[in-house]
Amino acid sequence: MSDLEMHPTRWGDPARATALPDSARGLVELAFPTGDHTVADDAPVSLPPVRLEPEVLAAFAEVLDADQVLTDDRSRRLRTRGKSTPDLLRARAGDLGDAPDAVLRPADAQQVQAVLEVATRHRVAVVPFGGGTSVTGGLVARREGFAGVVSLDLVRMKRLLATDRVSMTATLEPGLRGPEAEALLGEQGLTLGHYPQSFEYATIGGFAATRSSGQSSAGYGRFDSLVTGLTVATPVGPVSLGHAPASAAGPDLRQLFLGSEGAFGVITSVTVRVRPRPEILVHEAWRWPSFDAGVEAMRVLAQAQLLPTVLRLSDETETALNLADPDSIGGSAAGGSLMITGFEGTPEAVTARRTAVTALFSDLGATLAGDGPGRAWAAGRFDAPYLRDSMLDVGVLVETLETATFWSHLREVYDAVSAALIAALGEPVMVLCHVSHVYETGASLYFTVAASEGDDPLGKWLAAKRAAMEAIVATGATITHHHAVGTDHLPWLESEIGPVGVSVLRAVKASLDPEGILNPGVLVG
Amino acid sequence: MSDLEMHPTRWGDPARATALPDSARGLVELAFPTGDHTVADDAPVSLPPVRLEPEVLAAFAEVLDADQVLTDDRSRRLRTRGKSTPDLLRARAGDLGDAPDAVLRPADAQQVQAVLEVATRHRVAVVPFGGGTSVTGGLVARREGFAGVVSLDLVRMKRLLATDRVSMTATLEPGLRGPEAEALLGEQGLTLGHYPQSFEYATIGGFAATRSSGQSSAGYGRFDSLVTGLTVATPVGPVSLGHAPASAAGPDLRQLFLGSEGAFGVITSVTVRVRPRPEILVHEAWRWPSFDAGVEAMRVLAQAQLLPTVLRLSDETETALNLADPDSIGGSAAGGSLMITGFEGTPEAVTARRTAVTALFSDLGATLAGDGPGRAWAAGRFDAPYLRDSMLDVGVLVETLETATFWSHLREVYDAVSAALIAALGEPVMVLCHVSHVYETGASLYFTVAASEGDDPLGKWLAAKRAAMEAIVATGATITHHHAVGTDHLPWLESEIGPVGVSVLRAVKASLDPEGILNPGVLVG
């Protein structure tokens, strides 16, 4: 098994689990007097029996290396669902009803192709599995109509297949986790610069299949914008796309597989733009009198094409109570809205951009908050999911959701989603928000919600999520900026792309996957 | 009729036609001693009869404003084919076999939708028509199996539907030509910044449908990268896409309609990113010791993210003999490779970028060639097609073709395409090339070819084009960087996207256009 598998009911590496910091515990108890809370973490679990017939398992074994068809409890349990709070609540409650019947681990694109042929022949649903970090139900396939469900774990496909130092591209296999890809590229002095919160576990294939966006998106771009080419195994055969940085040879079919969430094919390699590893990295923090003032500054910066590498603005509530580390990220006394900026590159490039940003921010009324908060943010940038586990342990329901819209609608969307969440969850509740992905025409909004679990935390959250999604749709924002559709967002996809858009996805799915074996129920209903 | 219709057998406005400059004439006669050449421009023409039944024409008339179903000779002739050299040769020879049976001019998206319903009912092929500037046979629909062919001229759909000054977006109707769109935006101090060579005639809808790229692409981006949203009329209903600058709500379906060349639907509006009109514009010129040295500098600039607004490099041959104005763009005596740079924006932004570029170019061995060549290029930037007509008048076959590839392959593609063209056309021949669209990972190559017409100029060119396309495919470059597929590039599309890619396009087409009435034979075979 992989040395980097996640805990079955928690995020990440148990050794790195965070006990709730005392400061946070105090606040939590003040806001959420939950009293004694039983951690349901070790509820007895029982996996459903393996439903696949032995001859089907044998057919898979025939096309894979020996011992790469796994049906043991641990393997199946670790491939059950993703890491949304509902996923964790179900796992903590011992519900393993969505466990795959088997885990298949192909070594290369040819084996992936062969697995798809066997699965098509035997009508077995195939769930591509990378880091297992989905927070939108992207790993829960519909079972009805299938002989069984297999998790196609790409963990063995971890090669850096090629680098082109002149064109500054690299071709990576899908199973490489963020740190593994950076390590391989780093040996050659290169970086991808893609750091989503899930970075430590999520994979190259997952970044592509879900249109991931990282914390350095202002400087490096979204993952989809880094992709110059990809190869995909589909039930009707492999496809290879990307002959140039840009093309007018019809629709850009790369953009059809990016975001396809395993429903159109299994991404077997991704060619990405890379950059030289930055010579220096600087993080700093600015304090704005209000969230609105900070948002306006982000807009000015984006439209002046003067973005730093990292640009993140917390609203007043997130500034006052940052879940990760309330002391270092600025206590509530200081007030206002905290912004983190990061600059990477050559010393000359960093100085030039930092000077321009500093001048502009000073003009616009911000004050430098020193480099402490920036350093603290950089140090803890991947740790929020550990803290969520600690909060769940003490009976506080914590979850996130995100959207994006155009600048002129940002405040309206922010207000509508906040109000919907507060109304749906009831007191005590905290809704925090930050903006961390900006464009010339608009930006993302990322909400973190904390509420008391109550008797039915799962039902409580699902109702709040529905309310938030309705608010997002009503204000015309996108149903997801970087978390993908999965099964959780599917009810609202038609609001996003219309019935004609849905019928196009169905047509593409039918042409690539005539038996519908690929991640059934995900993306395409 | 529109006041901006083009001449039926030439480019653009007859009043602006260029007599061959004396300097060019001398060179032409030296290289291509064609002797007396009869200009076949006024060959007698005869249009095929209108094949559409009166009741079908009446059905179209019912859904359009009165008098917007045109079947007169002039209207039909002016919508026959596009403006490739083969198109001009056929037009000059009086061949109007591809004339549409009628020209329909809808006033708005609802009328476009209604036309598609009538056309579907009566099995009439519909060719969306914007500026009529296609150079890839994008306006020649297959007739077989249809009751007739109509040209759907979007000339009346010229509104600026909305601007959002905060988000810096504008929503434009598809029939707006480049200068019309810039004029409307200019009234509000805005610009789109999209200036392809066809700018004066081509339309917003055409830019989107063909993935156009303009001469300022280094600063403003390709047209597809400017699009945040679009609405499309399809035979199965309208679709509206684009709720945010970026989204992870599945595949980016905007990218399926961008480049769809009228085969998936008729684009009825496009929402684009706009910018403030630049306060200043500076063009200047640099001389590099060789084309390779200039290409290397472009790569360094792109990978340092220090691009000017315009960046264009002529190879040694184009530098020595620039078709547009050989005197001002640097005579052959000076040698080397000429580069044009353009900087636009605020004075501060222009100064900052220009200073950085100047330092880098000086380091890399370039010498400033003054601002004369830059100014001359800017003044004549849309005139090359007029010169082509003048060359055809004296018996010189002139045509262009383009591709793009990654930096590491650029020289190989350049050599292979040049060699293929020279071998196919035979002496006397001139092959010129420039790079005018650059990315961090690669760049475009734009070839201009001049050869003696011989007895069969059309056949001669088609053979040369085939040879060039084979060279492009063999070297792995894209079959088109910004001219689209049309009918001319269709034989090589499968090399670009594979059989699976072709089957996806077919599936999308079948789902959106079940009767196949939309531009049949274009993009999808």
Interface residues (C-beta under 8 A of the other chain):
Chain A: D164 V166 S167 M168 T169 T210 R211 S212 S213 R222 D224 T228 T234 V236 G237 P238 V239 S240 L241 H243 A244 P245 A246 S247 A248 A249 G250 P251 D252 L253 Q255 L256 F257 L258 G259 S260 E261 F264 R273 R275 R299 Q303 A304 Q305 A349 A352 A356 T403 A404 T405 F406 W407 S408 H409 H437 Y439 E440 T441 G442 A443 S444 G476 A477 T478 I479 T480 H481 H482 H483 A484 V485 H489 L493 E496 I497 G498 P499 V500 G501 S503 V504 L505 R506 A507 V508 A510 S511 L512 L523
Chain B: D164 V166 S167 M168 T169 T210 R211 S212 S213 R222 D224 T228 T234 V236 G237 P238 V239 S240 L241 H243 A244 P245 A246 S247 A248 A249 G250 P251 D252 L253 Q255 L256 F257 L258 G259 S260 E261 F264 R273 R275 R299 Q303 A304 Q305 A349 A352 A356 T403 A404 T405 F406 W407 S408 H409 H437 Y439 E440 T441 G442 A443 S444 G476 A477 T478 I479 T480 H481 H482 H483 A484 V485 H489 L493 E496 I497 G498 P499 V500 G501 S503 V504 L505 R506 A507 V508 A510 S511 L512 L523
